[in-house]
Amino acid sequence: MSIAVNKKGGAGISRFSLSSPWTILALAVATVAILLSLPIRLPVGPMYWDVIIYYDAANRIFSGQAPVIDFFTPVGPLGYYLFAGLLWVFPNAQPTLLAHWSLLLITAPLMAMLLWHVDRKSRGIALALLLPFLLFALLPFNTRAFYPFPGSDGFGIYNRQICQVLYILVAALLFVKDRLSLGLMIAIIMTALFLLKITGFVAGGIICAFAFLAGRVPLRVALASLALFAATLVLAELSSGLVSEYVANIISLVQMNSGTLLPRFLQATSLNFGIVLTTSALIAALAWSDWAGLKQRVANLFQSFGIASFNKLLDHRLFWLGAVLFAGILFETQNTGSQAMIFLWPVVLAVLMDSRFLLARPIQLVVVAGLAAAVAFPPAVVLIERAARAYIGSTKNLPLENANLKSLGAINMRSEVAMRAEHMLRFYPEHRALYDDMINVGELPTPMLYSDFDFQVVYLTAVDRAIDSIKALEAAKGIRFETIMSLNFVNPFPWLMDRSAPLHIAIGADPMRAVPDPGSDEEQATADADLVLYPTCPPTTANAMLHEMYAPALTKHIRMKLDACYDAYVHPRFAALFSQ
């Protein structure tokens, strides 16, 4: 440990010693940069193809298209810009790591700001905030397993990122006292949440509103943060029209996902029942341990009816826990995977710091400390366990053999998964009629199809082979397909073949949740596409729905069998070459 002499001539611990939070954060960021530079393979996981959405968006950004403005996105545009920026620096990085770590471009500076203020008062508290954050920021896993076999979590990425931003928001509201810094952090965080995912912005807004009511955010700070947030959005709107287009996208998504809130709220509560139960129990324990203090705060409120008394009543750890828990459940109503409720930890840390008054009451101290541990430890333990299972278990995995997938092929799998994938690549074409019949009754081969590891491997292998088929077709006909579209959830072909994706066509194309009915722009873009691909290994209900949605724009295209796993629609301007 290094020692620095302060201005008064005394000795103190340097902010940049080996135990310094700043040093640890810098080493973590440096480690990320090194790992993104290495040819790393990760075990394939459920819904791995979600990372392809980021590559589709980045390829469009590199070609001049703008998320939200030029194509429909399932979430806000910020995450795609961050990913594109990091992809430009690390073009060969492992996709899951690149997508997960791209948020560090935002969260690392915010965490550094937080540490600057907290470390001056307590290094222990600074480390207690930093180390859990790094655990979740560095390990690309959700806190809830969606599939029984261990693998990388390529899905829920933007949900994990929202949770990490909310973590810093809660920590700043509780531990940053400097008004200027707090106002700046709130403005940056709320802008990031708005542009990442609207449900994260709503959750953050609830937390900020409670902090204001609890007196943690003075009126001037709140107004300054709001003004800076609004000014940023106004500038974005005036320069590009981004905000109005984004709001229109949000309205479309709300209309497509218009289920009532109560069932989703109950579902989110049940999926996270363990942490909801322990947090609720901790709230009850805090009320029990400080019942006299709460009664006095209520009495003071009724006596004075002043803002200060109201602030003091709400600024109690049990109300903080309740507000943050409510915001977390609300955010989880729209999520399949995330790092749920990790932002409760800064509040739990504040609870533990306030527990000194319980030293004379051992039973209450044990109860509060035990419940605090029950809230904080399970998400971290689950994350570490899932990472250990995936990475340690992958030591004997087989790499995905491919010729055209670039870094998207940087995965490995168990030998039995590889064998099953090879079997299914032969089975699907031979039994296509069976899967067409399943589409007619509106069913997938299995409800977990997209999570099955072999499906993800089959899909990537089919894409690899389809690229060979496209290149062979182009060579045979002496043509080049510049614009390629795929009637599927993802479209990796433009990125992998250095081509363009059509304007206006949605990325992350889930026709049941995230693809508006095509308008004139979408239909014209489809009609102008040089090559439209329809995957058939196997045919699925979602792909059939996309085919039906875009079929009117493909009536003049020439349909042909590209290979065993893909049909192709070729633009009519190439018709003469295919009639020979």
ABEGO torsion letter per residue (X at the ends): XBBBBBAAGBBBBBAABAABAAAAAAAAAAAAAAAAABBBBBBBBBGAAAAAAAAAAAAAAAAGBBBGAABBBABBAAAAAAAAAAAAABAABBAAAAAAAAAAAAAAAAAAAAAAAAAAABAAAAAAAAAAAAAAAABBBBABBABABBBBBABGAAAAAAAAAAAAAAAAAAABABAAAAAAAAAAAAAAAAAABAAAAAAAAAAAAAAAAAGABBAAAAAAAAAAAAAAAAAAAAAAGAAAAAAAAAAAAAAABABBAAAAAAAAAAAAAAAAAAAAAAAAAAAAAAAAAAAAAAAAAAAAGBAAAAAAAABBAAAAAAAAAAAAAAAAAABABBBBGAAAAAAAAAAAAAAAAAAABAAAAAAAAAAAAAAAAAAAAAAAAAAAAAAAAAAABBBBBBAAAEAAABBBBBAAAAAAAAAAAAAAAAAAAAAAAAAAAGBBABAAAAABAAAAAAAAAAAAAAAAAAAAAAAAAGBBBABBBBBBABBAAAAAAGBBBBBGBBBGBBAAAABBBBBAAAAAAAAABABBBBBAOBBBAAAAAAAAAAAAAAAABBBBBABAABBBBBBAAAAAAAAX
